[in-house]
Amino acid sequence: MANPSTFTPIDWGVIIVGTGVLILTSGIPVRSFGAYIRSGKLVGSIVKTVRQWGEYEGLGEEVARANKIVGKCENLLVVIFIFANSYTALAVIFAAEGLVSLQSDDDDYPFHHLAGTMVNFTYSILFALLLLGIVQIW
């Protein structure tokens, strides 16, 4: 279990830089799998996503911006809760995301939103565990 009171300045630097990298890169897997859902081609979707870095297909600009902000907040909260050893809080946030996605009038949106949330959470958890491992080994 991580104890933040024992972290050195280098540990904090790894956590802060790693969290920044997570926040900057988390859109790649989310958009790639979103493109895969629409096209059925995973490799082409990843290449297309990297080429069209800031573009979202099939969503209004407001919804796309809101989803991006929520996703970045998810990234930050996942890192905080992993380092605080508070896995129950992760489950609560994930459940709340699922409930919010069901409030949409669009029949396809809840499934796409849930898929994006799953990919973002999985990526964030793996990245946070990697950071935790680096800090504990360091």
C-alpha positions as a Python dict, from the first residue, in 0.01 Angstrom:
ca = {
    (1, 'M'): (0, 0, 0),
    (2, 'A'): (130, 344, -93),
    (3, 'N'): (188, 589, 187),
    (4, 'P'): (212, 945, 48),
    (5, 'S'): (387, 1067, 363),
    (6, 'T'): (689, 853, 271),
    (7, 'F'): (714, 974, -90),
    (8, 'T'): (1034, 1151, -185),
    (9, 'P'): (1039, 1458, -412),
    (10, 'I'): (1141, 1227, -698),
    (11, 'D'): (836, 1007, -628),
    (12, 'W'): (610, 1312, -641),
    (13, 'G'): (777, 1419, -965),
    (14, 'V'): (710, 1076, -1118),
    (15, 'I'): (347, 1091, -1005),
    (16, 'I'): (289, 1445, -1135),
    (17, 'V'): (463, 1391, -1470),
    (18, 'G'): (301, 1049, -1511),
    (19, 'T'): (-44, 1193, -1440),
    (20, 'G'): (19, 1465, -1698),
    (21, 'V'): (117, 1203, -1956),
    (22, 'L'): (-196, 1003, -1870),
    (23, 'I'): (-420, 1307, -1916),
    (24, 'L'): (-254, 1400, -2246),
    (25, 'T'): (-266, 1048, -2394),
    (26, 'S'): (-596, 905, -2264),
    (27, 'G'): (-792, 1032, -2563),
    (28, 'I'): (-602, 806, -2803),
    (29, 'P'): (-744, 472, -2684),
    (30, 'V'): (-1091, 619, -2624),
    (31, 'R'): (-1117, 768, -2973),
    (32, 'S'): (-955, 461, -3129),
    (33, 'F'): (-1211, 225, -2983),
    (34, 'G'): (-1490, 472, -3068),
    (35, 'A'): (-1372, 468, -3429),
    (36, 'Y'): (-1353, 88, -3413),
    (37, 'I'): (-1715, 73, -3299),
    (38, 'R'): (-1815, 280, -3601),
    (39, 'S'): (-1593, 111, -3862),
    (40, 'G'): (-1508, -237, -3735),
    (41, 'K'): (-1137, -193, -3819),
    (42, 'L'): (-913, -156, -3514),
    (43, 'V'): (-570, -91, -3667),
    (44, 'G'): (-702, 160, -3921),
    (45, 'S'): (-899, 329, -3643),
    (46, 'I'): (-588, 383, -3431),
    (47, 'V'): (-394, 529, -3724),
    (48, 'K'): (-687, 753, -3817),
    (49, 'T'): (-726, 868, -3455),
    (50, 'V'): (-362, 971, -3427),
    (51, 'R'): (-387, 1162, -3756),
    (52, 'Q'): (-707, 1342, -3655),
    (53, 'W'): (-591, 1420, -3301),
    (54, 'G'): (-850, 1678, -3196),
    (55, 'E'): (-1150, 1576, -3403),
    (56, 'Y'): (-1456, 1387, -3284),
    (57, 'E'): (-1690, 1221, -3530),
    (58, 'G'): (-2060, 1183, -3476),
    (59, 'L'): (-2093, 1403, -3167),
    (60, 'G'): (-2196, 1761, -3130),
    (61, 'E'): (-1913, 1991, -3025),
    (62, 'E'): (-2067, 2059, -2684),
    (63, 'V'): (-2109, 1690, -2607),
    (64, 'A'): (-1756, 1614, -2730),
    (65, 'R'): (-1604, 1889, -2513),
    (66, 'A'): (-1805, 1780, -2209),
    (67, 'N'): (-1700, 1417, -2258),
    (68, 'K'): (-1338, 1525, -2291),
    (69, 'I'): (-1351, 1722, -1965),
    (70, 'V'): (-1524, 1438, -1781),
    (71, 'G'): (-1266, 1192, -1916),
    (72, 'K'): (-974, 1403, -1798),
    (73, 'C'): (-1133, 1436, -1453),
    (74, 'E'): (-1177, 1056, -1449),
    (75, 'N'): (-805, 1018, -1524),
    (76, 'L'): (-709, 1242, -1233),
    (77, 'L'): (-952, 1080, -990),
    (78, 'V'): (-835, 730, -1083),
    (79, 'V'): (-473, 822, -1005),
    (80, 'I'): (-573, 985, -675),
    (81, 'F'): (-788, 689, -568),
    (82, 'I'): (-529, 428, -671),
    (83, 'F'): (-260, 605, -468),
    (84, 'A'): (-505, 648, -177),
    (85, 'N'): (-587, 276, -196),
    (86, 'S'): (-955, 370, -228),
    (87, 'Y'): (-1086, 122, -480),
    (88, 'T'): (-1446, 154, -358),
    (89, 'A'): (-1445, 518, -470),
    (90, 'L'): (-1352, 400, -821),
    (91, 'A'): (-1655, 172, -824),
    (92, 'V'): (-1883, 456, -713),
    (93, 'I'): (-1757, 687, -989),
    (94, 'F'): (-1791, 413, -1249),
    (95, 'A'): (-2148, 338, -1137),
    (96, 'A'): (-2237, 708, -1148),
    (97, 'E'): (-2101, 730, -1503),
    (98, 'G'): (-2324, 442, -1607),
    (99, 'L'): (-2632, 603, -1456),
    (100, 'V'): (-2561, 938, -1621),
    (101, 'S'): (-2521, 776, -1962),
    (102, 'L'): (-2868, 623, -1936),
    (103, 'Q'): (-3028, 970, -1913),
    (104, 'S'): (-2972, 1038, -2285),
    (105, 'D'): (-3257, 1042, -2538),
    (106, 'D'): (-3029, 901, -2810),
    (107, 'D'): (-3055, 521, -2824),
    (108, 'D'): (-2689, 467, -2924),
    (109, 'Y'): (-2530, 726, -2693),
    (110, 'P'): (-2543, 522, -2367),
    (111, 'F'): (-2357, 233, -2529),
    (112, 'H'): (-2091, 458, -2683),
    (113, 'H'): (-2057, 652, -2357),
    (114, 'L'): (-2022, 332, -2155),
    (115, 'A'): (-1764, 195, -2401),
    (116, 'G'): (-1565, 520, -2376),
    (117, 'T'): (-1586, 511, -1997),
    (118, 'M'): (-1470, 147, -1986),
    (119, 'V'): (-1173, 216, -2212),
    (120, 'N'): (-1079, 535, -2024),
    (121, 'F'): (-1108, 367, -1681),
    (122, 'T'): (-909, 64, -1793),
    (123, 'Y'): (-635, 280, -1945),
    (124, 'S'): (-627, 506, -1638),
    (125, 'I'): (-615, 217, -1390),
    (126, 'L'): (-335, 41, -1578),
    (127, 'F'): (-139, 366, -1606),
    (128, 'A'): (-191, 448, -1236),
    (129, 'L'): (-82, 98, -1133),
    (130, 'L'): (228, 138, -1351),
    (131, 'L'): (304, 469, -1175),
    (132, 'L'): (246, 306, -836),
    (133, 'G'): (483, 24, -930),
    (134, 'I'): (751, 271, -1042),
    (135, 'V'): (720, 471, -720),
    (136, 'Q'): (735, 159, -502),
    (137, 'I'): (1034, 15, -687),
    (138, 'W'): (1217, 348, -707),
}
